[in-house]
């Protein structure tokens, strides 16, 4: 049995879960959880005096998320690492961060729902992402998990036409073994061409050991060690779950990992390698 995340403390007795979550975070302006297919609101909290409603937030952000899904599905082949947790979101269920003057909104998929959290623009971006993730994970057990694959209401991207068609030209009777002519057929204007790619090569044992030691060093010496892996994930573009399994990292991500560690620790590569 999976333990549910602890409910936040500090909210008035009898407050709903979203009210408790909002009270536990400074700068939180709104929390809205709605069904991605029909926009039905499951839970919502809006800071009094904000000037907008949960319905207005849902209507706008649902369209934003559905549009992002369409475009993200065209980029699935750019995924940098294999999906380790089949229950986690992939590029077809993107995490969206909207930075606007005076406000930052984080939108993510949870089961068949979307959880949107809005913060005051003065809250540091790293803490916005951390608390938005914590709020979504706390709400996860409360949101209905439908059987089967829920419909997102997003049209499926059709299979693109092939980039090359082979056309055989009939050979004359006296040239039976002549190689057929080949012509190129280019896709029509506006067609989406998705090129398949093999997974990136895995790191060597030496690289995996180095990545493990580097992450352990960050856990022990980086500022704010409780969120250091989230910071590494954001800087390096590596999924947080992949950082818990260094053996899954591709060889090309080791440089990204070192670069992120240098930025977080404020040292150069030579000094970093002398410590790890």
C-alpha positions in Angstrom: 0.0 0.0 0.0 1.4 3.4 -1.0 1.5 5.9 1.8 -0.3 9.2 1.1 1.7 12.5 1.4 1.2 14.2 4.7 -1.3 17.0 4.7 0.2 20.4 5.3 -0.2 21.9 8.8 -1.0 25.5 9.7 -4.4 25.9 8.1 -7.6 26.5 10.1 -9.4 23.4 11.3 -11.9 22.2 8.8 -10.2 23.8 5.8 -10.1 21.8 2.6 -6.9 20.2 1.3 -6.3 23.0 -1.3 -6.8 25.6 1.4 -4.3 23.9 3.6 -1.8 23.6 0.8 -2.2 27.3 -0.1 -1.8 28.3 3.6 1.5 26.3 3.7 3.2 28.3 0.9 3.9 32.0 1.0 3.0 33.8 -2.3 0.5 31.2 -3.5 -2.3 32.9 -5.4 -4.4 30.0 -6.7 -4.6 26.2 -6.9 -7.0 24.6 -9.4 -7.4 20.9 -10.3 -9.7 20.2 -13.3 -10.4 17.3 -15.6 -8.5 17.7 -18.9 -11.3 16.3 -21.1 -14.3 18.4 -20.0 -12.8 21.0 -17.7 -14.8 19.9 -14.7 -13.3 21.4 -11.6 -12.4 18.8 -8.9 -10.9 21.3 -6.3 -10.0 25.0 -6.3 -8.7 27.8 -4.1 -8.4 31.4 -5.3 -6.8 34.1 -3.1 -9.6 36.5 -2.0 -9.4 39.8 -3.9 -7.5 38.3 -6.8 -10.1 39.5 -9.3 -10.5 36.2 -11.2 -12.4 33.0 -10.7 -11.6 29.3 -10.8 -13.8 28.9 -13.9 -11.8 31.6 -15.8 -8.5 30.0 -14.8 -9.7 26.5 -15.9 -11.0 27.7 -19.3 -7.8 29.5 -20.2 -5.3 27.0 -18.8 -7.1 24.0 -20.3 -6.7 25.4 -23.8 -3.1 26.2 -23.1 -2.4 22.7 -21.9 -4.2 21.0 -24.8 -2.3 23.1 -27.3 1.0 22.3 -25.6 0.1 18.5 -25.8 -0.4 18.7 -29.5 3.0 20.3 -30.1 4.8 18.2 -27.5 3.7 15.0 -29.2 5.5 16.1 -32.3 8.7 16.3 -30.2 8.5 12.9 -28.6 11.6 11.8 -30.5 13.7 14.5 -28.7 13.2 12.8 -25.3 16.8 12.8 -23.8 16.4 9.7 -21.6 14.2 6.5 -21.6 11.1 6.7 -19.5 11.9 4.7 -16.4 8.6 5.1 -14.6 5.7 4.1 -16.8 3.3 6.0 -14.4 5.3 9.3 -14.9 4.5 11.9 -17.4 6.4 12.0 -20.7 6.7 14.6 -23.4 3.1 14.1 -24.5 2.1 15.3 -21.0 4.4 18.3 -20.6 5.1 20.4 -17.5 4.3 24.0 -18.4 5.8 27.0 -16.6 4.2 30.4 -17.6 6.3 33.4 -16.4 4.4 36.7 -16.7 4.9 40.1 -15.2 3.9 39.7 -11.5 2.8 36.1 -11.7 4.2 32.6 -12.4 1.9 29.6 -13.1 3.0 25.9 -13.2 0.6 23.5 -15.0 1.1 19.7 -14.9 -0.9 16.5 -15.7 -1.9 14.2 -12.7 -3.9 11.1 -13.8 -6.8 12.4 -15.9 -6.6 15.9 -14.4 -4.5 19.0 -14.7 -3.2 20.8 -11.6 -2.4 24.5 -12.0 -0.7 26.5 -9.3 -0.2 30.3 -9.5 2.3 32.2 -7.5 3.2 35.9 -6.9 6.0 36.9 -9.3 8.3 37.7 -6.4 8.7 34.1 -5.4 12.0 32.6 -6.7 11.5 30.3 -9.7 13.2 27.3 -8.0 10.8 27.4 -5.1 7.8 27.9 -7.4 8.7 24.7 -9.1 9.4 22.8 -5.9 6.2 23.8 -4.2 4.1 23.3 -7.3 5.5 19.7 -7.5 4.8 19.1 -3.8 1.2 20.4 -4.1 0.6 18.2 -7.2 2.0 15.1 -5.4 -0.1 15.8 -2.4 -3.3 16.1 -4.5 -2.5 13.0 -6.5 -4.2 10.5 -4.2 -7.3 12.8 -4.0 -7.8 12.9 -7.8 -9.8 10.2 -9.5 -7.7 7.7 -11.5 -9.9 6.4 -14.3 -9.5 2.9 -15.6 -7.8 2.6 -19.0 -6.3 5.6 -20.8 -8.4 8.7 -20.2 -9.3 10.8 -23.2 -7.6 14.1 -23.1 -9.7 15.7 -25.8 -6.6 16.3 -27.8 -6.6 15.2 -31.5 -4.0 12.5 -32.3 -1.3 13.7 -34.6 -1.6 11.8 -37.8 1.2 9.7 -39.1 3.3 11.9 -41.4 4.0 10.9 -45.0 7.3 9.2 -45.6 10.1 11.4 -46.7 11.2 9.1 -49.5 9.1 7.0 -51.8 10.6 4.4 -54.1 8.9 4.2 -57.5 9.8 1.3 -59.8 9.9 2.0 -63.5 9.0 -1.1 -65.6 12.0 -2.5 -67.3 12.0 -3.3 -71.0 12.1 -7.0 -72.0 15.7 -6.8 -73.1 16.9 -5.2 -69.8 15.3 -7.4 -67.2 18.1 -6.9 -64.8 18.4 -3.2 -65.2 18.0 -1.4 -61.8 14.7 0.5 -61.5 14.7 4.3 -61.5 14.1 6.0 -58.1 12.5 9.3 -57.5 12.1 11.4 -54.3 8.7 12.4 -53.2 8.8 15.3 -50.7 6.1 15.8 -48.1 3.4 18.3 -48.8 3.7 21.8 -47.4 2.8 22.0 -43.7 3.3 18.2 -43.1 4.9 17.2 -39.8 8.0 15.0 -40.4 9.0 13.0 -37.4 12.4 11.2 -37.7 12.9 8.2 -35.7 16.0 8.0 -33.5 17.6 5.2 -31.5 18.0 5.7 -27.7 21.2 7.5 -26.8 24.1 5.2 -25.9 24.3 4.4 -22.2 27.3 5.7 -20.1 30.2 3.4 -19.4 30.7 1.9 -15.9 33.3 4.6 -15.2 30.9 7.4 -16.2 28.0 5.9 -14.2 30.3 5.6 -11.1 31.3 9.2 -11.6 27.7 10.4 -11.9 26.8 8.5 -8.7 29.7 10.1 -6.8 28.9 13.6 -8.2 25.2 13.4 -7.1 26.3 12.2 -3.6 28.7 15.1 -3.4 26.0 17.5 -4.3 23.7 16.0 -1.7 26.4 16.5 0.9 27.8 19.9 0.0 25.3 21.9 -2.2 23.2 24.7 -0.7 19.7 23.7 0.1 20.5 19.9 -0.3 16.8 19.0 0.0 16.1 20.6 -3.4 19.5 20.2 -5.1 18.4 17.3 -7.3 15.4 19.3 -8.5 17.9 22.2 -9.4 20.1 19.7 -11.2 17.1 18.4 -13.2 16.1 21.9 -14.2 19.6 23.1 -15.2 20.6 19.9 -17.0 17.2 19.0 -18.6 17.3 15.5 -17.1 14.2 14.0 -15.6 14.3 13.9 -11.8 13.5 10.2 -11.8 16.5 9.5 -14.0 18.8 11.1 -11.4 17.8 8.4 -9.0 19.0 5.8 -11.6 22.4 7.0 -12.9 22.8 3.7 -14.8 20.0 4.9 -17.2 21.8 8.1 -18.1 23.2 8.4 -21.6 26.8 9.2 -22.2 26.0 12.6 -23.5 24.2 13.7 -20.2 27.4 13.4 -18.1 28.7 16.7 -19.4 25.3 18.3 -18.6 25.4 16.9 -15.1 28.9 18.3 -14.5 27.9 21.7 -15.9 24.9 21.9 -13.6 27.0 20.9 -10.6 29.6 23.6 -11.4 26.8 26.3 -11.6 25.2 25.2 -8.3 28.5 24.9 -6.4 30.1 28.0 -8.0 33.3 26.2 -8.9 35.1 25.4 -12.2 35.4 22.0 -13.7 39.0 21.4 -12.6 38.1 22.1 -9.0 35.0 19.9 -9.2 37.0 17.0 -10.6 39.6 17.3 -7.9 36.8 16.9 -5.3 34.9 14.0 -6.8 
